[in-house]
Structure formats: structure tokens, C-alpha cells
Amino acid sequence: MKTVAQFAIGYEQLLDAGGRPTGELPAFAQDAGELTRMYRMMVLCRMFDAKAINLQRTGQLGTYAPCTGQEATHVGVGAAMRPEDVLFPVYREYGTQLWRGVTLTEILTYWAGDETGTNFAGPRQDFPWCVPIGSQAPHAAGAAMAFRIRGEPRCAVAYIGEGGTSQGAFYEAVNLAGARRLPTVFVIVNNGWAISVPASAQTGAETFAQKGIAGGVPGMQVDGNDVIGVRAVMEAALARARAGEGPTVIEALTYRLSDHTTADDASRYRPADELAAAWQREPLPRLRAYLAAQGHWDDTREQQLRAACAAEIDAAVKGYQSRPRPAVGAMFEHLFAHPPAALAEQREQATRYPPPAH
Ligand SMILES: Cc1ncc(C[n+]2csc(CCOP(=O)(O)OP(=O)(O)O)c2C)c(N)n1
């Protein structure tokens, strides 16, 4: 028998865990201002995460999905995209969204159960958070098909967790994008866990990146804690897509340092030594070390940055807390043009017996 097809999965890392370049860095990384901007966004995400968790713990926010540990993946993807591209987020990729103009207040509003938080004032074409796992992939392939038909040089970027890639919707979307060479990038965020299911139990394949191969879509891995590496592979994938060369699957290897959501307690299923080891590879000190080695960062700048981020977060929390409270009936809106009878009845009852005002 002869071999008729073969594949290989590459792995990219441009800054190692100590912040040392593994080779020549790409053009954007020669710009200290740009790298500082990326670092700033990662710190903002980290600090915002802590604040949002505190708000939830004190009854001031609903269930929240943290992003701690995944900031480099999220910011790297956002920094590579163009404003006219369209993002299909899952529920924790705030770094990408903030980079694209979503506000901290909008994020808090959404996690308070108020859908108006998804009515982004900035990137109006971006899709809202979508909790059904895997749904982002076909949405993105469909949007990319529309770009193709309209002749627009835009790309659709779909996020999915490594757990989400077990869904049939992911394979269907990859197949469509591959068959039609659609301008789509599928970013698989492999953060080690799908709630309590470890990535090792999720697939029989060596990598999640190779899940695109059967659909004719090249895949690669990147160190998802290396923001420079993530941005570089993402820029290359977007350039390929824009040039009509088709989709790419990128598996970003990172780690969820937090609980799955504030409704989860990861200490019940996740080994403490694994978590401790993951903190040693986390993304923030890595970029900070590189910036410091280049003479672009020091403790004073770090303190100033943290003070500025804290002020920005406090202002966003005030904006969130002072927003008009949605009417009880709002939770029934945007679901059906003509609500089924059972839902209409619930709506009527909820409106008749509203919860007490806080
Ligand atoms: C279709 C569907 N099935 C199940 C769930 C429940 N659920 C919520 S998050 C989650 C795990 C997702 O893991 P992964 O895709 O790896 O993403 P992560 O949360 O780790 O970022 C599951 C099963 C869901 N939201 N949607």
C-alpha cells in the first residue's frame, strides 16, 4: 500500500516561559509601544477578572466566567484582527473583545443577566457571547461564506474550547470552511479542562489542531501563554484567509488558572500540583520580563499601570451599577417573534409579580 496523504502539526513559541526570544521576533514586536499596549490589556483583563469575581461573591454580579491565565491568547488574537473582521466569542475571551472595543461595563452588564450588555457600542458586527458550546464555529463559517459571496476582504474568527471541539457542529463548520476555502480562523483554546473533564479525556488524537486536517484545513499549535507567538500565527492565518487561501485551525495551549465559572470549584477535581505548575508558565510575567530586558518596563511603570487599570475598572463598575435596571419582561425579549403560550404566560406572571427592588 502506498501513502496517499500525510500531515504534520507545527508548534510555535516566540517568547519562552522566561520571556526570552526563541529567535527573531516579528515586525510588530519591534514596536515597544505596541507590545506595551498588549501588556496593558493583559493586566487590565487580569485585574478585571479579580474584580468581577469579587462582585459575584458579594452578590453584585451573576455567574461569571473568568479568563485568568488565558490573557495572552485572547489579546494576541484581538491584536491580529482587523476592525472589519467579525469575532464569534464563547464566553470568556474578554481580551479579544476589549481590544476590539467592547467595554468593561458591557461585560458586567451581560453577566448580570442583562442582555443589553451584548449590544456592543463598539464592534457592532461582532457576535455576542454564546454559551451553547460549539455554536460559534458554524456561525463563523456562515459569515465567512457571506464575505465570499459579497466579495468583502473580511475574516470570521471563531473561538472554541478544546472540549467544544468534541461537538459535531465544530466538524461540520470545519468541513464547510475547508471545502469552500472560506476566510475563517478557528481558534481552539486548549486550557486543559472542560469544566471537570481534562483535555486528555477529550480526544484520542495527539493534538486538537489536527482536527481540521480531515476537513482539508491546516492546523498548528502555538504556546497560548506567549502573546507574541499567538499574534504572529494569527496574523499569518488571517493573511492566508484574506488572500483566498482558506481557513486555518489554531490550537492555543494555555491553562485555565481560575475555576470554570464562579459556579464551579475546581479544587474538587483539579490536582493542586498541576495548578501550581501552570502558574509558573502564566503569560503576564513572560511579556513583562521581555519588556524589562529591552528597557521598556520597570516597577514604577508597573505601579502606574496597575493604578490606571484599577481606576478604569472602578469607573466601569460605577457605570454598570448606575445603569437603568431592566424591566422584568426584558428577559423574555429577543427569543421569539411570537412567544409560545407557555412562555407568554410566564412573562405575564413575572410582570405581575416582580421581584422586590434592591
Ligand atoms: C451544547 C452545550 N453542551 C453543554 C454545555 C455545558 N457546558 C458549559 S461550559 C462546558 C465545558 C466547555 O469546555 P471547553 O469547550 O473546553 O471551554 P472552556 O469553558 O474550558 O473555555 C460545558 C460542557 C453547553 N454550554 N453547551
The ligand as an SDF file (V2000), in Angstrom:
LIG
                    3D

 26 27  0  0  0  0  0  0  0  0999 V2000
  -24.0220   22.4010   23.7690 C   0  0  0  0  0  0  0  0  0  0  0  0
  -23.6140   22.5380   25.1940 C   0  0  0  0  0  0  0  0  0  0  0  0
  -23.4260   21.4360   25.9470 N   0  0  0  0  0  0  0  0  0  0  0  0
  -23.0420   21.5590   27.2410 C   0  0  0  0  0  0  0  0  0  0  0  0
  -22.8720   22.7920   27.7970 C   0  0  0  0  0  0  0  0  0  0  0  0
  -22.4400   22.9140   29.2450 C   0  0  0  0  0  0  0  0  0  0  0  0
  -21.0610   23.4150   29.3030 N   0  0  0  0  0  0  0  0  0  0  0  0
  -20.8050   24.7040   29.5670 C   0  0  0  0  0  0  0  0  0  0  0  0
  -19.1800   25.0260   29.5070 S   0  0  0  0  0  0  0  0  0  0  0  0
  -18.7930   23.4130   29.1730 C   0  0  0  0  0  0  0  0  0  0  0  0
  -17.3560   22.9820   29.0000 C   0  0  0  0  0  0  0  0  0  0  0  0
  -16.6870   23.7190   27.8970 C   0  0  0  0  0  0  0  0  0  0  0  0
  -15.3230   23.4050   27.8510 O   0  0  0  0  0  0  0  0  0  0  0  0
  -14.4000   23.9730   26.7240 P   0  0  0  0  0  0  0  0  0  0  0  0
  -15.1000   23.9120   25.4070 O   0  0  0  0  0  0  0  0  0  0  0  0
  -13.0870   23.2920   26.8140 O   0  0  0  0  0  0  0  0  0  0  0  0
  -14.2540   25.5320   27.0740 O   0  0  0  0  0  0  0  0  0  0  0  0
  -13.7720   26.2630   28.4240 P   0  0  0  0  0  0  0  0  0  0  0  0
  -15.0020   26.5170   29.2510 O   0  0  0  0  0  0  0  0  0  0  0  0
  -12.7780   25.3990   29.1010 O   0  0  0  0  0  0  0  0  0  0  0  0
  -13.1880   27.5690   27.9880 O   0  0  0  0  0  0  0  0  0  0  0  0
  -19.9340   22.6540   29.0970 C   0  0  0  0  0  0  0  0  0  0  0  0
  -19.9620   21.1980   28.8350 C   0  0  0  0  0  0  0  0  0  0  0  0
  -23.0920   23.9330   26.9730 C   0  0  0  0  0  0  0  0  0  0  0  0
  -22.9050   25.1710   27.4330 N   0  0  0  0  0  0  0  0  0  0  0  0
  -23.4490   23.7770   25.6820 N   0  0  0  0  0  0  0  0  0  0  0  0
  1  2  1  0
  2  3  1  0
  2 26  2  0
  3  4  2  0
  4  5  1  0
  5  6  1  0
  5 24  2  0
  6  7  1  0
  7  8  2  0
  7 22  1  0
  8  9  1  0
  9 10  1  0
 10 11  1  0
 10 22  2  0
 11 12  1  0
 12 13  1  0
 13 14  1  0
 14 15  2  0
 14 16  1  0
 14 17  1  0
 17 18  1  0
 18 19  2  0
 18 20  1  0
 18 21  1  0
 22 23  1  0
 24 25  1  0
 24 26  1  0
M  CHG  1   7   1
M  END
$$$$
